[in-house]
Every structure is written in structure tokens, then in C-alpha cells.
Amino acid sequence: MPGVLRELAEHQLKVFLNAKPIKQRLRRFTPEKREAIRVELTRLKAAGFIRKVMHPEWLANPVLVLKKNKKDWRMCVDYTDLNKHCPKDPFGLPRTDQVVDSTAGCALLSFLDCYSGYHQISLAVEDQEKTAFITPFGAYYYTSMSFRLKNAGATYQRAIQTCLADH
């Protein structure tokens, strides 16, 4: 799936130089959760958001399967350990009240819903394997920015502001 050009936006983890790679073991999943993982992996692979990895140095990111609604599950990757080894991006996110106030007097308003918005932003090549996660179907890593990565919100906001800036 095409996304934002790397020249416009790329997410970098900037892992601390003294960080030691962490590895975790595969967790157990019920058959229902295993199926939810399989379906999500198929979707993410087809879109080009993830790739299979054989021997990742980092495998610190366990998979969680959370209830989405009464009948559906959502696969998430827990980046807690990886995020501890990344500095905070000081880029400020806009306050909702300021965004609303800035629309006062505008003749036209647009609302954007970016499909898989975070996944439209590439992940720096040198950081991709650090996002590796283990599933019952093998280990994978993200090639695009994923939810719950530290500073993903700042990278996304910066990309949106760059794309919508007056030129």
C-alpha cells in the first residue's frame, strides 16, 4: 500500500546507544485468539506493513490480543520495553481547544480520515527489526510506523502539518 514519501516523514526510534537488546518468549493463546492473530498477520502482510524475520536481535515486544467488541479481537504489540530505551520527542501536539478556536470564521471546514494513518508512515530501515514481535506463526517486524511506538503521535502530527502547510 503506498504511503507518505520517506522524504516527507519517517519514524525513527533513536534507541539509546547503551540499550541492550531484549528477547521475550512466546505467550500462550486460546484457539480463538490464535485465529485473530493469524487473520491480522495476513492483513498486515498483504498491505506490506510487516515482514517475517528469522533471527532478530530485539524480540522485546509481546503480542496482546484484546477484546475489540463483543465478538471481535484486536491484535496489539506491547512496545513497553522498547519504548523505555527511546528518548521522548519534544514535538508538541496541538491542544483540541486551540484547534477548534482556529476554525472560527472559516467559510469551509474539512475533516480527514486517513486510512491506516500511522501505517502510511515508513519506519526507518535501521529501526525495523527492533519492532520484532513473536506470534504462534513466527516472528515479524514492522516496515511502517505502528501504534504504541514511542513518539508515533508526534511523528504523525509532524507529517500532517508538513502535508497541510501553506507553501
C-alpha positions as CSV (number, residue, x, y, z in Angstrom):
1,M,0.0,0.0,0.0
2,P,1.5,3.4,-0.9
3,G,2.1,5.8,1.9
4,V,3.7,9.1,2.7
5,L,7.1,9.6,1.0
6,R,10.1,9.0,3.2
7,E,11.3,12.4,2.3
8,L,8.2,13.9,4.0
9,A,8.0,11.7,7.0
10,E,9.9,8.8,8.5
11,H,9.6,7.5,12.0
12,Q,12.9,6.9,13.8
13,L,13.2,5.2,17.2
14,K,16.6,6.7,18.1
15,V,17.2,3.9,20.6
16,F,19.8,4.9,23.2
17,L,23.3,3.6,22.3
18,N,23.7,1.9,25.7
19,A,20.4,-0.1,25.3
20,K,20.8,-3.9,25.5
21,P,18.6,-5.9,23.1
22,I,15.9,-7.7,24.9
23,K,14.2,-11.0,24.0
24,Q,10.9,-12.4,25.2
25,R,9.3,-15.8,24.8
26,L,6.1,-16.6,23.0
27,R,2.9,-16.3,25.1
28,R,0.1,-18.8,25.1
29,F,-3.1,-18.0,23.3
30,T,-6.5,-19.6,23.1
31,P,-7.6,-21.0,19.7
32,E,-9.9,-18.1,19.2
33,K,-7.0,-15.6,19.9
34,R,-4.6,-17.6,17.7
35,E,-7.1,-17.2,14.8
36,A,-7.4,-13.5,15.4
37,I,-3.6,-13.2,15.3
38,R,-3.5,-15.3,12.0
39,V,-6.1,-13.0,10.4
40,E,-4.3,-9.8,11.4
41,L,-0.9,-11.1,10.3
42,T,-2.4,-12.0,6.9
43,R,-3.9,-8.5,6.6
44,L,-0.7,-6.7,7.6
45,K,1.5,-8.8,5.3
46,A,-0.8,-8.2,2.3
47,A,-0.6,-4.5,2.9
48,G,3.2,-4.6,3.2
49,F,3.2,-3.3,6.8
50,I,5.1,-6.2,8.3
51,R,7.7,-8.8,7.2
52,K,8.8,-12.1,8.6
53,V,12.1,-12.2,10.4
54,M,14.2,-15.2,11.2
55,H,16.9,-14.1,13.8
56,P,16.0,-10.7,15.2
57,E,18.4,-9.1,17.7
58,W,15.5,-7.5,19.5
59,L,12.4,-9.5,20.4
60,A,11.2,-7.4,23.3
61,N,7.7,-6.9,22.0
62,P,5.0,-9.4,23.1
63,V,1.7,-9.7,21.2
64,L,-1.5,-9.0,23.1
65,V,-5.0,-9.9,21.9
66,L,-7.6,-7.6,23.3
67,K,-11.4,-7.6,23.1
68,K,-12.4,-5.1,20.4
69,N,-16.2,-5.5,20.9
70,K,-18.5,-8.4,21.9
71,K,-17.3,-10.8,19.1
72,D,-14.1,-9.4,17.7
73,W,-10.5,-9.3,18.9
74,R,-7.7,-6.8,18.2
75,M,-4.0,-7.9,18.0
76,C,-1.6,-5.3,19.5
77,V,2.1,-5.3,20.1
78,D,3.3,-4.2,23.5
79,Y,6.3,-1.9,23.0
80,T,6.8,-1.1,26.7
81,D,10.3,-2.5,26.9
82,L,11.4,-1.0,23.5
83,N,9.9,2.4,24.4
84,K,11.9,2.6,27.6
85,H,15.0,2.7,25.5
86,C,13.9,5.6,23.3
87,P,14.1,9.4,24.0
88,K,10.9,11.5,24.1
89,D,10.3,13.6,21.0
90,P,9.6,17.2,22.3
91,F,7.3,18.0,19.3
92,G,4.1,19.3,20.8
93,L,0.7,18.0,19.8
94,P,-1.9,20.8,19.3
95,R,-4.5,21.3,22.0
96,T,-8.0,20.5,21.0
97,D,-9.4,23.8,22.2
98,Q,-6.9,25.7,20.1
99,V,-7.6,23.7,17.0
100,V,-11.4,24.3,17.5
101,D,-10.8,28.0,18.1
102,S,-8.6,28.3,15.0
103,T,-11.6,27.3,12.8
104,A,-13.7,30.4,13.9
105,G,-14.7,32.5,11.0
106,C,-13.7,29.9,8.4
107,A,-16.1,29.6,5.4
108,L,-15.1,26.0,4.7
109,L,-14.0,23.1,7.0
110,S,-12.6,19.7,6.0
111,F,-12.3,16.6,8.1
112,L,-9.8,14.0,7.1
113,D,-9.9,10.3,8.0
114,C,-6.5,8.8,7.0
115,Y,-6.9,5.1,6.3
116,S,-4.4,3.2,8.5
117,G,-2.8,6.6,9.1
118,Y,0.1,5.5,11.2
119,H,1.0,2.7,8.8
120,Q,1.2,5.2,6.0
121,I,4.5,6.5,7.5
122,S,7.6,4.4,6.9
123,L,9.8,3.2,9.8
124,A,13.5,3.9,9.4
125,V,15.2,0.9,7.9
126,E,17.7,0.7,10.8
127,D,14.9,0.5,13.3
128,Q,12.6,-2.0,11.6
129,E,13.9,-5.2,13.3
130,K,13.7,-3.6,16.7
131,T,9.9,-3.8,16.4
132,A,10.1,-7.6,16.0
133,F,7.3,-9.4,17.8
134,I,6.7,-13.2,18.3
135,T,3.5,-15.0,17.4
136,P,2.5,-18.6,17.1
137,F,3.1,-18.2,13.4
138,G,6.7,-16.9,13.6
139,A,8.4,-13.6,14.3
140,Y,7.6,-10.4,12.3
141,Y,8.7,-6.8,12.3
142,Y,7.0,-3.6,11.1
143,T,8.2,-1.7,8.0
144,S,5.9,1.1,8.8
145,M,5.1,3.1,11.9
146,S,3.0,1.1,14.3
147,F,0.6,2.2,17.1
148,R,2.1,2.3,20.6
149,L,5.6,3.1,19.4
150,K,7.1,5.9,21.4
151,N,6.7,9.3,19.6
152,A,4.4,7.9,16.9
153,G,1.9,10.6,17.7
154,A,4.5,13.3,17.3
155,T,5.7,11.8,14.0
156,Y,2.2,11.6,12.7
157,Q,1.3,15.1,13.7
158,R,4.5,16.5,12.2
159,A,3.7,14.6,8.9
160,I,0.1,16.0,8.8
161,Q,1.3,19.6,9.5
162,T,4.0,19.2,6.8
163,C,1.5,17.9,4.2
164,L,-1.1,20.6,5.0
165,A,1.3,23.5,5.5
166,D,1.0,26.6,3.3
167,H,3.5,26.5,0.5
